[in-house]
Amino acid sequence: MERGYTAKKDAVQKRLRRIEGQIRGLERMVGEDAYCIDVMTQISAATRALQAVAVELLGDHLEHCVRNAIASGGPDADEKVREAAAAVERLVRS
C-alpha cells in the first residue's frame, strides 16, 4: 500500500538520519560535560526538527490517506478523520 509520504520517502529518511546525528551529538556533549544551556539548546533544535517531520507527515496523511478515504466514503472515511484528529492532538500536546 502506498503511503502519503512514499513519493518523498528518501527526503524524509535523510531528515531522520540528520536528526539521529543530532541525538548522537547530544550524547557526546553530555559525555564531554558540555555546558547545560548548550545541551538544552541542541535538545530544542532536535525537538523542532522532529516536530517538522511530524507536521510534514501529517500533511501527507491528510492529502493522501484521509482525502482518499473521504472520496471513497463509508466508515473508513470517519475512521481516517478520527485518526488524523488524534494525531493533531498528540502533536499539539508534545
C-alpha positions as CSV (number, residue, x, y, z in Angstrom):
1,M,0.0,0.0,0.0
2,E,1.3,3.4,-0.9
3,R,1.6,6.0,1.9
4,G,1.2,9.7,1.7
5,Y,4.9,10.2,2.1
6,T,6.0,7.5,-0.3
7,A,7.0,9.9,-3.1
8,K,9.4,11.7,-0.8
9,K,10.5,8.8,1.4
10,D,14.2,9.4,0.6
11,A,14.0,13.0,1.8
12,V,12.1,12.0,5.0
13,Q,14.7,9.3,5.7
14,K,17.5,11.8,5.1
15,R,16.0,14.3,7.6
16,L,15.6,11.5,10.1
17,R,19.2,10.5,9.7
18,R,20.2,14.1,10.3
19,I,18.1,14.1,13.5
20,E,19.7,10.9,14.5
21,G,23.1,12.6,14.1
22,Q,21.9,15.4,16.3
23,I,20.9,13.0,19.0
24,R,24.3,11.3,18.8
25,G,25.9,14.7,19.1
26,L,23.8,15.4,22.2
27,E,25.1,12.1,23.8
28,R,28.6,13.2,23.0
29,M,28.0,16.6,24.6
30,V,26.8,15.1,27.8
31,G,29.7,12.7,27.8
32,E,32.1,15.6,27.5
33,D,30.3,17.6,30.2
34,A,29.2,20.4,27.9
35,Y,27.5,23.5,29.3
36,C,23.9,22.8,30.4
37,I,22.4,25.6,28.3
38,D,24.3,24.4,25.2
39,V,22.9,20.9,25.7
40,M,19.4,22.2,26.1
41,T,19.7,24.4,23.0
42,Q,20.6,21.3,21.0
43,I,17.7,19.3,22.5
44,S,15.4,22.1,21.5
45,A,16.8,22.0,17.9
46,A,16.3,18.2,17.7
47,T,12.8,18.5,19.1
48,R,11.9,21.2,16.5
49,A,13.4,19.0,13.7
50,L,11.3,16.0,14.8
51,Q,8.2,18.2,15.0
52,A,8.8,19.5,11.5
53,V,9.0,15.9,10.2
54,A,5.8,15.0,12.1
55,V,3.9,18.0,10.6
56,E,5.1,17.1,7.1
57,L,3.9,13.5,7.6
58,L,0.6,14.7,9.0
59,G,0.1,16.9,5.9
60,D,0.9,14.0,3.6
61,H,-1.5,11.8,5.6
62,L,-4.3,14.3,5.2
63,E,-3.6,14.9,1.5
64,H,-3.4,11.2,0.6
65,C,-4.9,8.8,3.1
66,V,-7.7,11.0,4.5
67,R,-8.6,12.5,1.2
68,N,-8.8,9.1,-0.5
69,A,-10.9,7.7,2.4
70,I,-13.4,10.6,2.2
71,A,-13.6,10.2,-1.6
72,S,-14.4,6.5,-1.1
73,G,-16.9,7.2,1.7
74,G,-18.1,4.7,4.2
75,P,-16.9,4.0,7.7
76,D,-13.3,4.1,6.6
77,A,-13.6,7.8,6.0
78,D,-14.9,8.5,9.5
79,E,-12.1,6.4,11.0
80,K,-9.4,8.3,9.0
81,V,-10.7,11.7,10.1
82,R,-10.8,10.5,13.8
83,E,-7.2,9.1,13.3
84,A,-6.0,12.4,11.9
85,A,-7.6,14.4,14.7
86,A,-5.9,12.2,17.3
87,A,-2.6,12.7,15.5
88,V,-3.1,16.5,15.6
89,E,-3.9,16.3,19.3
90,R,-0.8,14.3,20.0
91,L,1.4,16.8,18.1
92,V,-0.2,19.8,20.0
93,R,0.4,18.1,23.4
94,S,4.1,17.3,22.6
